[in-house]
């Protein structure tokens, strides 16, 4: 038993060395110092939105460094204890085995953060859900996905704003766009883009038949103003209309909601959550900029696939995950093979397993290519 634990510990040390190199700990420490300098400025709270973003980013880096140091200390401590314990000391070896298992989990969690190295991974995210064909059943499925992502974001301390929502006449939603704000929101969620498939006994079918429904999810990063995405005024069709949804003194009184169509691409975005037409227009333009950036990434991905010589089911518009409620319960990602039978837990926002599996899968593909 001691020999097996020594072998596992050597493997963990190797993985940790890779993490240390990839994370660039010294760079993270320097970035933490820069953020501290920003926070000590007298006008730090003059822009509260920016201040909150800096605080969130600092917290993320601080937690990452703390986890790194804890793992480093645990590795050293376990190696020392294992060298001193005897092969016949079954009781202490069992305790060390439990510690090694906990350490394996912590290293796996830290490894995931090393996969978030993309140019836009650290950004906030715009997540858009669109019901597919299937009427009310599909609209209900879209709302279930909206709740799932909202719950996931809240559990991770992210802020969620409903930028735009179009309810169905009977139940659910036809579409919705969420603005998910927090460190690496886009990095964690980018693998959720694609078609999500639901199989269940429809609550809207009097004959209790099994239905298959589809909804698409698109995730785009919030683009900073310094990112060069050209949007020409003559390419835009801007319309205003009255906000819909729950009541309130600012709803259904004036044409404050804004819809923008980007004529060259056909991309349509709209915003109705702000109080003024100007604010809605600014946010809609920000969403459009994010989607145009995502479109450029998609073009690059399609070009790359042409040179690969094989068609891979990784892109936009492809079914990526199935959620089966009946005759058995199973959520399975069709790219990574990761699955979970606790479907209620998944629909309540517990999707970290799927996110981590995708990030590992994607990192391995990048290395292979």
Residue pairs with C-beta under 8 A, 6 or more apart in sequence:
1 87
1 90
1 93
1 97
2 82
2 85
2 86
2 87
2 93
3 87
5 82
5 93
5 96
5 97
5 100
6 82
8 100
8 104
9 75
9 78
9 79
9 82
9 100
12 75
12 100
12 103
12 104
12 107
13 75
13 79
15 107
15 111
16 71
16 72
16 75
16 107
18 114
19 68
19 107
19 110
19 111
19 114
20 68
22 114
22 117
23 64
23 68
23 110
23 113
23 114
25 65
25 68
28 61
28 64
28 65
29 65
31 61
32 58
32 61
32 62
32 65
35 54
35 57
35 58
35 61
36 58
38 44
38 54
39 51
39 54
39 55
39 58
44 51
44 54
45 51
53 181
56 157
56 181
56 182
56 183
57 122
57 183
59 183
60 183
60 184
64 110
64 113
67 106
67 109
67 110
68 110
70 106
71 103
71 106
71 107
71 110
74 99
74 103
74 106
75 103
78 96
78 99
78 100
78 103
81 96
82 96
85 92
85 93
85 96
87 93
108 356
111 360
112 355
112 356
112 359
112 360
113 184
115 187
115 359
115 360
115 362
115 363
116 122
116 184
116 187
116 188
116 359
118 187
118 190
120 186
120 187
120 221
120 223
120 293
121 184
121 186
121 187
121 190
122 183
122 184
122 186
122 187
123 185
123 186
123 187
123 221
123 222
123 223
123 224
124 179
124 180
124 181
124 182
124 185
124 186
124 221
124 222
125 179
125 180
125 185
125 186
125 189
125 190
125 219
125 220
125 221
125 222
126 163
126 177
126 178
126 179
126 180
126 219
126 220
126 221
126 222
126 287
126 290
126 291
127 149
127 177
127 178
127 180
127 189
127 192
127 217
127 218
127 219
128 175
128 176
128 177
128 178
128 217
128 218
128 219
128 220
129 142
129 145
129 146
129 149
129 173
129 175
129 176
129 177
129 178
129 215
129 216
129 217
130 142
130 174
130 175
130 215
130 216
130 217
130 218
131 138
131 139
131 141
131 142
131 168
131 172
131 173
131 174
131 175
131 215
132 138
132 195
132 213
132 214
132 215
132 216
133 214
134 141
134 211
134 212
134 213
134 214
136 168
136 170
136 171
136 172
136 204
137 202
137 204
137 205
137 211
137 213
138 172
138 213
138 214
138 215
139 168
139 170
139 171
139 172
139 173
139 174
140 168
140 171
140 172
140 203
140 204
140 213
141 172
141 196
141 198
141 213
141 214
141 215
142 172
142 173
142 174
142 175
142 176
142 215
143 171
143 172
143 173
143 176
144 172
144 198
144 347
145 196
145 215
145 217
146 173
146 176
146 178
147 347
148 346
148 347
148 348
148 349
148 351
149 178
149 180
149 189
149 192
149 349
150 160
150 178
150 349
151 348
151 349
152 349
152 350
152 351
152 352
153 159
153 160
153 178
153 180
153 182
153 185
153 349
154 160
154 349
155 349
156 182
156 188
157 182
158 180
158 181
158 182
158 185
159 180
159 181
159 182
160 178
160 179
160 180
160 181
161 178
161 179
161 181
161 273
162 176
162 177
162 178
162 179
162 273
163 177
163 178
163 179
163 271
163 273
163 283
163 287
164 175
164 176
164 177
164 269
164 270
164 271
164 272
164 273
165 173
165 175
165 176
165 177
165 245
166 173
166 174
166 175
166 176
166 244
167 173
167 174
167 244
167 245
168 174
170 204
171 204
177 269
177 287
179 222
179 283
180 189
181 222
186 219
186 220
186 221
186 222
188 355
188 359
189 219
189 355
190 219
190 221
191 320
191 354
191 355
191 358
191 359
191 362
192 217
192 219
192 320
192 355
193 217
193 218
193 219
193 316
193 320
194 216
194 217
194 315
194 316
194 317
194 318
194 319
194 320
194 321
195 214
195 215
195 216
195 217
195 317
195 318
195 319
195 320
196 214
196 215
196 216
196 217
196 319
196 320
196 321
196 323
197 212
197 213
197 214
197 319
197 321
197 322
197 323
198 212
198 213
198 214
198 215
198 322
198 323
198 325
199 210
199 211
199 212
199 322
199 323
199 324
199 325
199 326
200 210
200 211
200 324
200 325
200 326
201 208
201 209
201 210
201 211
201 325
201 326
202 208
202 209
202 210
202 211
205 211
210 326
210 327
214 319
216 317
218 291
218 294
218 316
219 294
220 287
220 290
220 291
220 293
220 294
221 290
221 293
221 294
222 286
222 290
223 229
223 286
223 289
223 290
223 293
227 289
227 293
229 289
229 292
229 293
229 296
231 262
231 285
231 288
231 289
231 292
235 262
235 263
235 264
236 260
236 261
236 262
236 263
237 260
237 261
237 263
238 258
238 259
238 260
238 261
238 281
239 258
239 259
239 260
239 261
240 255
240 256
240 257
240 258
240 259
240 277
241 255
241 257
241 259
242 251
242 252
242 253
242 254
242 255
242 256
242 257
243 250
243 251
243 252
243 256
243 257
243 272
244 251
244 252
244 257
244 272
245 251
245 272
250 256
250 275
254 277
255 277
256 272
256 274
256 275
256 276
256 277
256 280
257 270
257 271
257 272
257 277
257 280
258 270
258 271
258 272
258 277
258 280
258 281
258 284
259 268
259 269
259 270
259 284
260 268
260 269
260 270
260 281
260 284
260 285
260 288
261 267
261 268
262 268
262 269
262 288
262 292
265 292
265 295
267 288
267 291
267 292
267 295
269 284
269 287
269 288
269 291
270 284
271 280
271 281
271 283
271 284
271 287
272 280
273 280
273 283
274 280
274 283
298 315
298 316
301 314
301 315
302 315
304 369
305 311
305 312
305 315
308 369
313 319
313 320
313 334
313 335
314 335
314 365
319 334
320 333
320 334
320 335
321 331
321 332
321 333
321 334
321 354
322 330
322 331
322 332
322 334
323 331
323 343
323 346
323 347
324 330
324 331
324 332
324 343
325 343
329 341
329 342
329 343
330 339
330 340
330 341
330 343
331 339
331 340
331 341
331 343
331 346
331 354
332 338
332 339
333 339
333 354
333 357
333 358
335 358
335 361
336 354
336 357
336 358
336 360
336 361
337 357
338 353
338 354
338 357
338 358
340 346
340 350
340 353
340 354
342 350
346 354
